């Protein structure tokens, strides 16, 4: 399954547009990650634990997006947009939403 942020596929002809597809992933960050991330914020640097959670949420959302498109007979999703939000009363949940247009292309 080809996925791209562009609205066309260079050198390929899109023969069918199957509609807008989405995939979402919501992942909670635990108290230990929050604690160590706050220390990282104080002393500077990157928070590897949060980066890992963010990467996992993005991969899950894209996998769901591709699965939904594949179920309709698509062989690509174009114009992909990724959105990131924190949700929950204390922002302890991370939501990643992926959307794009499912298409069928030919060589």
N, CA, C and O atoms as CSV, one atom per row, in Angstrom:
chain,resi,resn,atom,element,x,y,z
A,1,UNK,N,N,0.850,-1.178,0.000
A,1,UNK,CA,C,0.000,0.000,0.000
A,1,UNK,C,C,0.891,1.235,0.000
A,1,UNK,O,O,1.671,1.451,0.928
A,2,UNK,N,N,0.770,2.032,-1.036
A,2,UNK,CA,C,1.517,3.279,-1.141
A,2,UNK,C,C,0.783,4.354,-0.351
A,2,UNK,O,O,-0.425,4.530,-0.513
A,3,UNK,N,N,1.503,5.070,0.500
A,3,UNK,CA,C,0.930,6.197,1.225
A,3,UNK,C,C,1.821,7.413,1.009
A,3,UNK,O,O,3.047,7.318,1.056
A,4,UNK,N,N,1.187,8.553,0.772
A,4,UNK,CA,C,1.954,9.760,0.483
A,4,UNK,C,C,1.202,11.005,0.939
A,4,UNK,O,O,-0.029,11.025,0.974
A,5,UNK,N,N,1.953,12.031,1.286
A,5,UNK,CA,C,1.336,13.302,1.653
A,5,UNK,C,C,0.995,14.139,0.425
A,5,UNK,O,O,0.276,15.133,0.527
A,6,UNK,N,N,1.507,13.742,-0.728
A,6,UNK,CA,C,1.218,14.485,-1.951
A,6,UNK,C,C,-0.169,14.129,-2.475
A,6,UNK,O,O,-0.751,13.120,-2.077
A,7,UNK,N,N,-0.692,14.962,-3.369
A,7,UNK,CA,C,-2.042,14.759,-3.899
A,7,UNK,C,C,-2.044,14.050,-5.250
A,7,UNK,O,O,-3.084,13.935,-5.898
A,8,UNK,N,N,-0.889,13.584,-5.662
A,8,UNK,CA,C,-0.769,12.796,-6.882
A,8,UNK,C,C,0.384,11.821,-6.693
A,8,UNK,O,O,1.145,11.913,-5.730
A,9,UNK,N,N,0.497,10.885,-7.633
A,9,UNK,CA,C,1.584,9.907,-7.584
A,9,UNK,C,C,2.364,10.078,-8.879
A,9,UNK,O,O,1.875,9.758,-9.962
A,10,UNK,N,N,3.556,10.575,-8.754
A,10,UNK,CA,C,4.360,10.883,-9.931
A,10,UNK,C,C,4.538,9.649,-10.811
A,10,UNK,O,O,4.944,8.588,-10.337
A,11,UNK,N,N,4.227,9.802,-12.102
A,11,UNK,CA,C,4.389,8.730,-13.065
A,11,UNK,C,C,3.268,7.699,-13.053
A,11,UNK,O,O,3.332,6.718,-13.794
A,12,UNK,N,N,2.251,7.897,-12.235
A,12,UNK,CA,C,1.137,6.957,-12.135
A,12,UNK,C,C,-0.160,7.689,-12.468
A,12,UNK,O,O,-0.268,8.903,-12.297
A,13,UNK,N,N,-1.130,6.933,-12.941
A,13,UNK,CA,C,-2.435,7.498,-13.262
A,13,UNK,C,C,-3.455,7.012,-12.232
A,13,UNK,O,O,-3.655,5.809,-12.064
A,14,UNK,N,N,-4.088,7.950,-11.554
A,14,UNK,CA,C,-5.143,7.598,-10.603
A,14,UNK,C,C,-6.410,7.347,-11.399
A,14,UNK,O,O,-6.881,8.225,-12.122
A,15,UNK,N,N,-6.965,6.143,-11.267
A,15,UNK,CA,C,-8.137,5.764,-12.064
A,15,UNK,C,C,-9.431,5.766,-11.257
A,15,UNK,O,O,-10.517,5.817,-11.836
A,16,UNK,N,N,-9.331,5.710,-9.916
A,16,UNK,CA,C,-10.532,5.759,-9.073
A,16,UNK,C,C,-10.214,6.411,-7.740
A,16,UNK,O,O,-9.182,6.150,-7.121
A,17,UNK,N,N,-11.124,7.258,-7.325
A,17,UNK,CA,C,-11.055,7.852,-5.989
A,17,UNK,C,C,-12.123,7.158,-5.152
A,17,UNK,O,O,-13.296,7.157,-5.525
A,18,UNK,N,N,-11.733,6.573,-4.034
A,18,UNK,CA,C,-12.649,5.778,-3.231
A,18,UNK,C,C,-13.155,6.498,-1.988
A,18,UNK,O,O,-13.993,5.961,-1.263
A,19,UNK,N,N,-12.671,7.677,-1.739
A,19,UNK,CA,C,-13.168,8.466,-0.617
A,19,UNK,C,C,-12.135,8.706,0.466
A,19,UNK,O,O,-11.026,8.171,0.440
A,20,UNK,N,N,-12.538,9.522,1.410
A,20,UNK,CA,C,-11.671,9.894,2.532
A,20,UNK,C,C,-11.616,8.752,3.537
A,20,UNK,O,O,-12.642,8.193,3.925
A,21,UNK,N,N,-10.425,8.423,3.941
A,21,UNK,CA,C,-10.184,7.378,4.939
A,21,UNK,C,C,-9.559,8.028,6.165
A,21,UNK,O,O,-8.883,9.052,6.071
A,22,UNK,N,N,-9.801,7.410,7.319
A,22,UNK,CA,C,-9.163,7.876,8.548
A,22,UNK,C,C,-8.652,6.696,9.349
A,22,UNK,O,O,-9.101,5.562,9.179
A,23,UNK,N,N,-7.733,6.979,10.198
A,23,UNK,CA,C,-7.229,6.020,11.171
A,23,UNK,C,C,-6.869,6.801,12.416
A,23,UNK,O,O,-6.267,7.872,12.331
A,24,UNK,N,N,-7.230,6.277,13.560
A,24,UNK,CA,C,-6.949,6.968,14.812
A,24,UNK,C,C,-6.251,6.035,15.783
A,24,UNK,O,O,-6.410,4.815,15.738
A,25,UNK,N,N,-5.480,6.642,16.651
A,25,UNK,CA,C,-4.819,5.890,17.714
A,25,UNK,C,C,-4.782,6.774,18.951
A,25,UNK,O,O,-4.361,7.929,18.897
A,26,UNK,N,N,-5.227,6.213,20.058
A,26,UNK,CA,C,-5.172,6.933,21.334
A,26,UNK,C,C,-4.335,6.092,22.295
A,26,UNK,O,O,-4.626,4.921,22.540
A,27,UNK,N,N,-3.303,6.713,22.825
A,27,UNK,CA,C,-2.382,6.008,23.708
A,27,UNK,C,C,-2.193,6.834,24.964
A,27,UNK,O,O,-2.027,8.052,24.904
A,28,UNK,N,N,-2.220,6.164,26.092
A,28,UNK,CA,C,-1.999,6.834,27.371
A,28,UNK,C,C,-0.531,6.836,27.725
A,28,UNK,O,O,0.198,5.887,27.436
A,29,UNK,N,N,-0.113,7.900,28.344
A,29,UNK,CA,C,1.253,7.979,28.875
A,29,UNK,C,C,1.166,7.699,30.365
A,29,UNK,O,O,0.305,8.244,31.056
A,30,UNK,N,N,2.050,6.857,30.854
A,30,UNK,CA,C,1.935,6.497,32.273
A,30,UNK,C,C,2.682,7.475,33.175
A,30,UNK,O,O,3.429,8.330,32.698
A,31,UNK,N,N,2.477,7.344,34.454
A,31,UNK,CA,C,3.027,8.281,35.437
A,31,UNK,C,C,4.556,8.294,35.448
A,31,UNK,O,O,5.160,9.339,35.689
A,32,UNK,N,N,5.186,7.153,35.191
A,32,UNK,CA,C,6.653,7.116,35.202
A,32,UNK,C,C,7.227,7.886,34.011
A,32,UNK,O,O,8.211,8.612,34.152
A,33,UNK,N,N,6.611,7.724,32.845
A,33,UNK,CA,C,7.057,8.492,31.684
A,33,UNK,C,C,6.873,9.984,31.942
A,33,UNK,O,O,7.747,10.787,31.616
A,34,UNK,N,N,5.717,10.357,32.537
A,34,UNK,CA,C,5.465,11.766,32.853
A,34,UNK,C,C,6.535,12.311,33.794
A,34,UNK,O,O,7.028,13.424,33.604
A,35,UNK,N,N,6.893,11.526,34.806
A,35,UNK,CA,C,7.882,11.962,35.787
A,35,UNK,C,C,9.239,12.185,35.126
A,35,UNK,O,O,9.853,13.237,35.307
A,36,UNK,N,N,9.705,11.205,34.366
A,36,UNK,CA,C,11.018,11.322,33.732
A,36,UNK,C,C,11.029,12.380,32.630
A,36,UNK,O,O,12.050,13.027,32.396
A,37,UNK,N,N,9.903,12.554,31.958
A,37,UNK,CA,C,9.824,13.607,30.949
A,37,UNK,C,C,9.927,14.978,31.605
A,37,UNK,O,O,10.542,15.885,31.044
A,38,UNK,N,N,9.332,15.141,32.792
A,38,UNK,CA,C,9.417,16.433,33.476
A,38,UNK,C,C,10.853,16.722,33.886
A,38,UNK,O,O,11.284,17.874,33.853
A,39,UNK,N,N,11.603,15.689,34.272
A,39,UNK,CA,C,13.027,15.880,34.605
A,39,UNK,C,C,13.785,16.299,33.351
A,39,UNK,O,O,14.621,17.201,33.399
A,40,UNK,N,N,13.496,15.650,32.235
A,40,UNK,CA,C,14.143,16.005,30.974
A,40,UNK,C,C,13.829,17.452,30.609
A,40,UNK,O,O,14.701,18.175,30.126
A,41,UNK,N,N,12.574,17.881,30.842
A,41,UNK,CA,C,12.200,19.266,30.554
A,41,UNK,C,C,13.022,20.244,31.384
A,41,UNK,O,O,13.398,21.312,30.898
A,42,UNK,N,N,13.302,19.882,32.633
A,42,UNK,CA,C,14.049,20.775,33.525
A,42,UNK,C,C,15.514,20.862,33.105
A,42,UNK,O,O,16.072,21.956,33.031
A,43,UNK,N,N,16.139,19.719,32.830
A,43,UNK,CA,C,17.571,19.714,32.518
A,43,UNK,C,C,17.851,19.845,31.028
A,43,UNK,O,O,19.003,20.018,30.629
A,44,UNK,N,N,16.839,19.767,30.221
A,44,UNK,CA,C,17.001,19.899,28.778
A,44,UNK,C,C,17.184,18.545,28.115
A,44,UNK,O,O,17.498,17.552,28.773
A,45,UNK,N,N,16.987,18.519,26.837
A,45,UNK,CA,C,17.156,17.284,26.083
A,45,UNK,C,C,15.832,16.764,25.561
A,45,UNK,O,O,14.785,17.390,25.722
A,46,UNK,N,N,15.905,15.616,24.938
A,46,UNK,CA,C,14.737,14.996,24.327
A,46,UNK,C,C,14.189,13.922,25.245
A,46,UNK,O,O,14.932,13.280,25.987
A,47,UNK,N,N,12.888,13.736,25.186
A,47,UNK,CA,C,12.242,12.710,25.986
A,47,UNK,C,C,12.030,11.472,25.125
A,47,UNK,O,O,11.062,11.385,24.369
A,48,UNK,N,N,12.943,10.518,25.248
A,48,UNK,CA,C,12.890,9.303,24.430
A,48,UNK,C,C,11.617,8.511,24.686
A,48,UNK,O,O,11.067,7.906,23.765
A,49,UNK,N,N,11.141,8.510,25.930
A,49,UNK,CA,C,9.937,7.734,26.239
A,49,UNK,C,C,8.722,8.321,25.537
A,49,UNK,O,O,7.907,7.573,24.997
A,50,UNK,N,N,8.581,9.640,25.534
A,50,UNK,CA,C,7.452,10.260,24.827
A,50,UNK,C,C,7.598,10.116,23.323
A,50,UNK,O,O,6.609,9.903,22.622
A,51,UNK,N,N,8.820,10.228,22.819
A,51,UNK,CA,C,9.032,10.053,21.385
A,51,UNK,C,C,8.620,8.652,20.946
A,51,UNK,O,O,8.045,8.481,19.871
A,52,UNK,N,N,8.911,7.658,21.767
A,52,UNK,CA,C,8.534,6.289,21.445
A,52,UNK,C,C,7.015,6.134,21.417
A,52,UNK,O,O,6.476,5.502,20.508
A,53,UNK,N,N,6.322,6.700,22.400
A,53,UNK,CA,C,4.860,6.639,22.442
A,53,UNK,C,C,4.264,7.363,21.240
A,53,UNK,O,O,3.317,6.871,20.627
A,54,UNK,N,N,4.804,8.508,20.906
A,54,UNK,CA,C,4.321,9.281,19.759
A,54,UNK,C,C,4.508,8.501,18.460
A,54,UNK,O,O,3.604,8.459,17.626
A,55,UNK,N,N,5.664,7.890,18.285
A,55,UNK,CA,C,5.950,7.083,17.104
A,55,UNK,C,C,4.990,5.892,17.015
A,55,UNK,O,O,4.486,5.582,15.936
A,56,UNK,N,N,4.741,5.231,18.139
A,56,UNK,CA,C,3.834,4.089,18.173
A,56,UNK,C,C,2.411,4.500,17.788
A,56,UNK,O,O,1.745,3.799,17.026
A,57,UNK,N,N,1.948,5.631,18.312
A,57,UNK,CA,C,0.605,6.118,17.993
A,57,UNK,C,C,0.492,6.455,16.507
A,57,UNK,O,O,-0.518,6.146,15.874
A,58,UNK,N,N,1.524,7.089,15.949
A,58,UNK,CA,C,1.512,7.428,14.516
A,58,UNK,C,C,1.470,6.167,13.664
A,58,UNK,O,O,0.694,6.092,12.711
A,59,UNK,N,N,2.287,5.183,13.992
A,59,UNK,CA,C,2.308,3.931,13.230
A,59,UNK,C,C,0.969,3.209,13.302
A,59,UNK,O,O,0.512,2.655,12.302
A,60,UNK,N,N,0.332,3.209,14.478
A,60,UNK,CA,C,-0.976,2.575,14.624
A,60,UNK,C,C,-2.039,3.279,13.783
A,60,UNK,O,O,-2.851,2.625,13.129
A,61,UNK,N,N,-2.033,4.609,13.801
A,61,UNK,CA,C,-3.020,5.372,13.024
A,61,UNK,C,C,-2.831,5.133,11.525
A,61,UNK,O,O,-3.808,4.963,10.795
A,62,UNK,N,N,-1.587,5.119,11.070
A,62,UNK,CA,C,-1.328,4.867,9.642
A,62,UNK,C,C,-1.689,3.438,9.250
A,62,UNK,O,O,-2.196,3.210,8.152
A,63,UNK,N,N,-1.438,2.482,10.123
A,63,UNK,CA,C,-1.799,1.093,9.841
A,63,UNK,C,C,-3.322,0.956,9.700
A,63,UNK,O,O,-3.808,0.284,8.791
A,64,UNK,N,N,-4.060,1.592,10.599
A,64,UNK,CA,C,-5.523,1.550,10.524
A,64,UNK,C,C,-6.018,2.231,9.253
A,64,UNK,O,O,-6.938,1.735,8.603
A,65,UNK,N,N,-5.418,3.361,8.895
A,65,UNK,CA,C,-5.770,4.070,7.660
A,65,UNK,C,C,-5.577,3.160,6.445
A,65,UNK,O,O,-6.464,3.060,5.597
A,66,UNK,N,N,-4.423,2.499,6.361
A,66,UNK,CA,C,-4.145,1.606,5.236
A,66,UNK,C,C,-5.087,0.410,5.221
A,66,UNK,O,O,-5.549,0.001,4.155
A,67,UNK,N,N,-5.377,-0.154,6.386
A,67,UNK,CA,C,-6.302,-1.288,6.456
A,67,UNK,C,C,-7.688,-0.893,5.959
A,67,UNK,O,O,-8.319,-1.647,5.219
A,68,UNK,N,N,-8.165,0.282,6.358
A,68,UNK,CA,C,-9.478,0.755,5.912
A,68,UNK,C,C,-9.505,0.983,4.407
A,68,UNK,O,O,-10.489,0.650,3.746
A,69,UNK,N,N,-8.440,1.542,3.867
A,69,UNK,CA,C,-8.366,1.783,2.422
A,69,UNK,C,C,-8.285,0.466,1.654
A,69,UNK,O,O,-8.945,0.298,0.628
A,70,UNK,N,N,-7.486,-0.454,2.146
A,70,UNK,CA,C,-7.338,-1.763,1.505
A,70,UNK,C,C,-8.677,-2.499,1.448
A,70,UNK,O,O,-8.973,-3.180,0.466
A,71,UNK,N,N,-9.479,-2.364,2.496
A,71,UNK,CA,C,-10.787,-3.024,2.550
A,71,UNK,C,C,-11.720,-2.523,1.451
A,71,UNK,O,O,-12.642,-3.233,1.052
A,72,UNK,N,N,-11.488,-1.309,0.961
A,72,UNK,CA,C,-12.304,-0.763,-0.135
A,72,UNK,C,C,-11.712,-1.079,-1.507
A,72,UNK,O,O,-12.314,-0.749,-2.529
A,73,UNK,N,N,-10.552,-1.708,-1.540
A,73,UNK,CA,C,-9.922,-2.045,-2.809
A,73,UNK,C,C,-8.880,-1.041,-3.275
A,73,UNK,O,O,-8.442,-1.108,-4.424
A,74,UNK,N,N,-8.476,-0.123,-2.425
A,74,UNK,CA,C,-7.464,0.877,-2.784
A,74,UNK,C,C,-6.077,0.247,-2.803
A,74,UNK,O,O,-5.816,-0.732,-2.104
A,75,UNK,N,N,-5.194,0.821,-3.610
A,75,UNK,CA,C,-3.793,0.409,-3.568
A,75,UNK,C,C,-2.884,1.573,-3.161
A,75,UNK,O,O,-1.659,1.454,-3.186
A,76,UNK,N,N,-3.509,2.715,-2.780
A,76,UNK,CA,C,-2.745,3.866,-2.302
A,76,UNK,C,C,-3.661,4.789,-1.512
A,76,UNK,O,O,-4.882,4.777,-1.673
A,77,UNK,N,N,-3.038,5.587,-0.657
A,77,UNK,CA,C,-3.736,6.674,0.033
A,77,UNK,C,C,-2.904,7.922,-0.200
A,77,UNK,O,O,-1.718,7.960,0.125
A,78,UNK,N,N,-3.535,8.942,-0.766
A,78,UNK,CA,C,-2.818,10.180,-1.084
A,78,UNK,C,C,-3.301,11.315,-0.179
A,78,UNK,O,O,-4.342,11.213,0.471
A,79,UNK,N,N,-2.524,12.390,-0.155
A,79,UNK,CA,C,-2.897,13.579,0.607
A,79,UNK,C,C,-2.990,13.325,2.105
A,79,UNK,O,O,-3.844,13.902,2.778
A,80,UNK,N,N,-2.133,12.482,2.625
A,80,UNK,CA,C,-2.211,12.123,4.043
A,80,UNK,C,C,-1.864,13.318,4.923
A,80,UNK,O,O,-0.904,14.050,4.680
A,81,UNK,N,N,-2.686,13.482,5.953
A,81,UNK,CA,C,-2.484,14.523,6.958
A,81,UNK,C,C,-2.478,13.851,8.322
A,81,UNK,O,O,-3.343,13.025,8.615
A,82,UNK,N,N,-1.513,14.198,9.148
A,82,UNK,CA,C,-1.426,13.670,10.513
A,82,UNK,C,C,-1.708,14.797,11.489
A,82,UNK,O,O,-1.140,15.884,11.386
A,83,UNK,N,N,-2.593,14.523,12.439
A,83,UNK,CA,C,-2.909,15.485,13.487
A,83,UNK,C,C,-2.611,14.853,14.836
A,83,UNK,O,O,-2.864,13.667,15.051
A,84,UNK,N,N,-2.068,15.658,15.743
A,84,UNK,CA,C,-1.701,15.202,17.077
A,84,UNK,C,C,-2.443,16.052,18.102
A,84,UNK,O,O,-2.466,17.278,17.997
A,85,UNK,N,N,-3.047,15.403,19.086
A,85,UNK,CA,C,-3.774,16.107,20.148
A,85,UNK,C,C,-3.545,15.391,21.470
A,85,UNK,O,O,-3.337,14.179,21.507
A,86,UNK,N,N,-3.584,16.148,22.538
A,86,UNK,CA,C,-3.642,15.531,23.857
A,86,UNK,C,C,-5.087,15.631,24.317
A,86,UNK,O,O,-5.755,16.642,24.096
A,87,UNK,N,N,-5.559,14.575,24.957
A,87,UNK,CA,C,-6.934,14.556,25.431
A,87,UNK,C,C,-6.962,14.051,26.867
A,87,UNK,O,O,-5.961,13.557,27.386
A,88,UNK,N,N,-8.099,14.179,27.485
A,88,UNK,CA,C,-8.241,13.784,28.887
A,88,UNK,C,C,-8.177,15.014,29.772
A,88,UNK,O,O,-7.698,16.068,29.354
A,89,UNK,N,N,-8.652,14.876,30.976
A,89,UNK,CA,C,-8.725,16.023,31.883
A,89,UNK,C,C,-7.355,16.598,32.212
A,89,UNK,O,O,-7.232,17.799,32.454
A,90,UNK,N,N,-6.336,15.770,32.223
A,90,UNK,CA,C,-4.986,16.264,32.518
A,90,UNK,C,C,-4.042,16.095,31.330
A,90,UNK,O,O,-2.824,16.185,31.484
A,91,UNK,N,N,-4.604,15.852,30.148
A,91,UNK,CA,C,-3.778,15.725,28.952
A,91,UNK,C,C,-2.907,14.492,28.945
A,91,UNK,O,O,-1.863,14.481,28.293
A,92,UNK,N,N,-3.314,13.443,29.661
A,92,UNK,CA,C,-2.477,12.262,29.796
A,92,UNK,C,C,-2.638,11.271,28.648
A,92,UNK,O,O,-1.951,10.251,28.611
A,93,UNK,N,N,-3.534,11.560,27.718
A,93,UNK,CA,C,-3.740,10.681,26.574
A,93,UNK,C,C,-3.301,11.420,25.310
A,93,UNK,O,O,-3.534,12.619,25.162
A,94,UNK,N,N,-2.671,10.692,24.420
A,94,UNK,CA,C,-2.226,11.244,23.153
A,94,UNK,C,C,-3.057,10.625,22.044
A,94,UNK,O,O,-3.190,9.403,21.971
A,95,UNK,N,N,-3.624,11.472,21.172
A,95,UNK,CA,C,-4.390,10.978,20.033
A,95,UNK,C,C,-3.692,11.406,18.746
A,95,UNK,O,O,-3.341,12.572,18.566
A,96,UNK,N,N,-3.504,10.447,17.867
A,96,UNK,CA,C,-2.978,10.733,16.541
A,96,UNK,C,C,-4.052,10.319,15.548
A,96,UNK,O,O,-4.572,9.205,15.603
A,97,UNK,N,N,-4.372,11.223,14.649
A,97,UNK,CA,C,-5.373,10.968,13.623
A,97,UNK,C,C,-4.705,11.114,12.261
A,97,UNK,O,O,-4.033,12.108,11.985
A,98,UNK,N,N,-4.899,10.108,11.417
A,98,UNK,CA,C,-4.360,10.142,10.056
A,98,UNK,C,C,-5.545,10.128,9.092
A,98,UNK,O,O,-6.468,9.329,9.250
A,99,UNK,N,N,-5.516,11.006,8.101
A,99,UNK,CA,C,-6.581,11.016,7.099
A,99,UNK,C,C,-5.961,11.207,5.722
A,99,UNK,O,O,-4.883,11.782,5.576
A,100,UNK,N,N,-6.665,10.714,4.729
A,100,UNK,CA,C,-6.200,10.835,3.351
A,100,UNK,C,C,-7.266,10.293,2.406
A,100,UNK,O,O,-8.323,9.841,2.845
A,101,UNK,N,N,-6.987,10.342,1.123
A,101,UNK,CA,C,-7.921,9.873,0.112
A,101,UNK,C,C,-7.450,8.535,-0.424
A,101,UNK,O,O,-6.329,8.403,-0.917
A,102,UNK,N,N,-8.339,7.530,-0.319
A,102,UNK,CA,C,-8.037,6.199,-0.854
A,102,UNK,C,C,-8.242,6.226,-2.365
A,102,UNK,O,O,-9.261,6.718,-2.849
A,103,UNK,N,N,-7.270,5.696,-3.109
A,103,UNK,CA,C,-7.346,5.694,-4.566
A,103,UNK,C,C,-6.861,4.355,-5.128
A,103,UNK,O,O,-6.235,3.542,-4.447
A,104,UNK,N,N,-7.186,4.180,-6.395
A,104,UNK,CA,C,-6.632,3.065,-7.180
A,104,UNK,C,C,-5.816,3.724,-8.285
A,104,UNK,O,O,-6.318,4.597,-8.993
A,105,UNK,N,N,-4.560,3.310,-8.437
A,105,UNK,CA,C,-3.714,3.846,-9.492
A,105,UNK,C,C,-3.203,2.722,-10.379
A,105,UNK,O,O,-3.161,1.556,-9.987
A,106,UNK,N,N,-2.815,3.115,-11.590
A,106,UNK,CA,C,-2.225,2.173,-12.556
A,106,UNK,C,C,-0.871,2.721,-12.976
A,106,UNK,O,O,-0.602,3.918,-12.869
A,107,UNK,N,N,-0.031,1.823,-13.452
A,107,UNK,CA,C,1.279,2.241,-13.989
A,107,UNK,C,C,1.116,2.924,-15.324
A,107,UNK,O,O,2.103,3.343,-15.927
